[in-house]
Amino acid sequence: MMDCYIDPSRANFEAFKALPRDEPIHMLNLLRYREQAEYPDGHDHAGKGWSGQRAYQEYGKTSGPIFRRVGGTIVWRGAFQCMVTGPDEMRWDDGFVAQYPNSAAFFEMIKDPEYQLAVVNRTAALVDSRLVRFKPGEGGNGFG
């Protein structure tokens, strides 16, 4: 069975925080949704019968204004089709690359009290995810 990840480990988050904070960053997001969203008992959305994808849409709706306020944009979005190189059992439902003007903007977003309320939708929605930071590079016609 493969390991599943929703939140960063302490060690990975410390490594993220140790990187430069004053340059643009790209964050690759890979998402696998739960069939049925899992909200905590007593939450407003608990018992609504939402799919994981529907709960993630709610996360986007509630966190989007904060994401945009800190200067975030989506530079690429796609829907998974098949694994070409990698474990057969590893699949994703959606993926996207979010761009932030710098990691300070990312920290501002995750510390925002409204964002912290919104993130419950992300947690309810996902059975597995990956969040990978990249330094933006040049596009072009070749590899390497």
Secondary structure as a PSIPRED ss2 file (coil, helix, strand):
# PSIPRED VFORMAT (PSIPRED V4.0)

   1 M C   1.000  0.000  0.000
   2 M C   1.000  0.000  0.000
   3 D C   1.000  0.000  0.000
   4 C C   1.000  0.000  0.000
   5 Y C   1.000  0.000  0.000
   6 I C   1.000  0.000  0.000
   7 D C   1.000  0.000  0.000
   8 P C   1.000  0.000  0.000
   9 S C   1.000  0.000  0.000
  10 R H   0.000  1.000  0.000
  11 A H   0.000  1.000  0.000
  12 N H   0.000  1.000  0.000
  13 F H   0.000  1.000  0.000
  14 E H   0.000  1.000  0.000
  15 A H   0.000  1.000  0.000
  16 F H   0.000  1.000  0.000
  17 K H   0.000  1.000  0.000
  18 A H   0.000  1.000  0.000
  19 L C   1.000  0.000  0.000
  20 P C   1.000  0.000  0.000
  21 R C   1.000  0.000  0.000
  22 D C   1.000  0.000  0.000
  23 E C   1.000  0.000  0.000
  24 P C   1.000  0.000  0.000
  25 I E   0.000  0.000  1.000
  26 H E   0.000  0.000  1.000
  27 M E   0.000  0.000  1.000
  28 L E   0.000  0.000  1.000
  29 N E   0.000  0.000  1.000
  30 L E   0.000  0.000  1.000
  31 L E   0.000  0.000  1.000
  32 R E   0.000  0.000  1.000
  33 Y E   0.000  0.000  1.000
  34 R C   1.000  0.000  0.000
  35 E C   1.000  0.000  0.000
  36 Q C   1.000  0.000  0.000
  37 A C   1.000  0.000  0.000
  38 E C   1.000  0.000  0.000
  39 Y C   1.000  0.000  0.000
  40 P C   1.000  0.000  0.000
  41 D C   1.000  0.000  0.000
  42 G C   1.000  0.000  0.000
  43 H C   1.000  0.000  0.000
  44 D C   1.000  0.000  0.000
  45 H C   1.000  0.000  0.000
  46 A C   1.000  0.000  0.000
  47 G C   1.000  0.000  0.000
  48 K C   1.000  0.000  0.000
  49 G C   1.000  0.000  0.000
  50 W C   1.000  0.000  0.000
  51 S C   1.000  0.000  0.000
  52 G H   0.000  1.000  0.000
  53 Q H   0.000  1.000  0.000
  54 R H   0.000  1.000  0.000
  55 A H   0.000  1.000  0.000
  56 Y H   0.000  1.000  0.000
  57 Q H   0.000  1.000  0.000
  58 E H   0.000  1.000  0.000
  59 Y H   0.000  1.000  0.000
  60 G H   0.000  1.000  0.000
  61 K H   0.000  1.000  0.000
  62 T H   0.000  1.000  0.000
  63 S H   0.000  1.000  0.000
  64 G H   0.000  1.000  0.000
  65 P H   0.000  1.000  0.000
  66 I H   0.000  1.000  0.000
  67 F H   0.000  1.000  0.000
  68 R H   0.000  1.000  0.000
  69 R H   0.000  1.000  0.000
  70 V C   1.000  0.000  0.000
  71 G C   1.000  0.000  0.000
  72 G C   1.000  0.000  0.000
  73 T E   0.000  0.000  1.000
  74 I E   0.000  0.000  1.000
  75 V E   0.000  0.000  1.000
  76 W E   0.000  0.000  1.000
  77 R E   0.000  0.000  1.000
  78 G E   0.000  0.000  1.000
  79 A E   0.000  0.000  1.000
  80 F C   1.000  0.000  0.000
  81 Q C   1.000  0.000  0.000
  82 C C   1.000  0.000  0.000
  83 M C   1.000  0.000  0.000
  84 V C   1.000  0.000  0.000
  85 T C   1.000  0.000  0.000
  86 G C   1.000  0.000  0.000
  87 P C   1.000  0.000  0.000
  88 D C   1.000  0.000  0.000
  89 E C   1.000  0.000  0.000
  90 M C   1.000  0.000  0.000
  91 R C   1.000  0.000  0.000
  92 W C   1.000  0.000  0.000
  93 D C   1.000  0.000  0.000
  94 D E   0.000  0.000  1.000
  95 G E   0.000  0.000  1.000
  96 F E   0.000  0.000  1.000
  97 V E   0.000  0.000  1.000
  98 A E   0.000  0.000  1.000
  99 Q E   0.000  0.000  1.000
 100 Y E   0.000  0.000  1.000
 101 P C   1.000  0.000  0.000
 102 N C   1.000  0.000  0.000
 103 S H   0.000  1.000  0.000
 104 A H   0.000  1.000  0.000
 105 A H   0.000  1.000  0.000
 106 F H   0.000  1.000  0.000
 107 F H   0.000  1.000  0.000
 108 E H   0.000  1.000  0.000
 109 M H   0.000  1.000  0.000
 110 I H   0.000  1.000  0.000
 111 K H   0.000  1.000  0.000
 112 D C   1.000  0.000  0.000
 113 P H   0.000  1.000  0.000
 114 E H   0.000  1.000  0.000
 115 Y H   0.000  1.000  0.000
 116 Q H   0.000  1.000  0.000
 117 L H   0.000  1.000  0.000
 118 A H   0.000  1.000  0.000
 119 V H   0.000  1.000  0.000
 120 V H   0.000  1.000  0.000
 121 N H   0.000  1.000  0.000
 122 R H   0.000  1.000  0.000
 123 T H   0.000  1.000  0.000
 124 A H   0.000  1.000  0.000
 125 A H   0.000  1.000  0.000
 126 L E   0.000  0.000  1.000
 127 V E   0.000  0.000  1.000
 128 D E   0.000  0.000  1.000
 129 S E   0.000  0.000  1.000
 130 R E   0.000  0.000  1.000
 131 L E   0.000  0.000  1.000
 132 V E   0.000  0.000  1.000
 133 R E   0.000  0.000  1.000
 134 F E   0.000  0.000  1.000
 135 K C   1.000  0.000  0.000
 136 P C   1.000  0.000  0.000
 137 G C   1.000  0.000  0.000
 138 E C   1.000  0.000  0.000
 139 G C   1.000  0.000  0.000
 140 G C   1.000  0.000  0.000
 141 N C   1.000  0.000  0.000
 142 G C   1.000  0.000  0.000
 143 F C   1.000  0.000  0.000
 144 G C   1.000  0.000  0.000
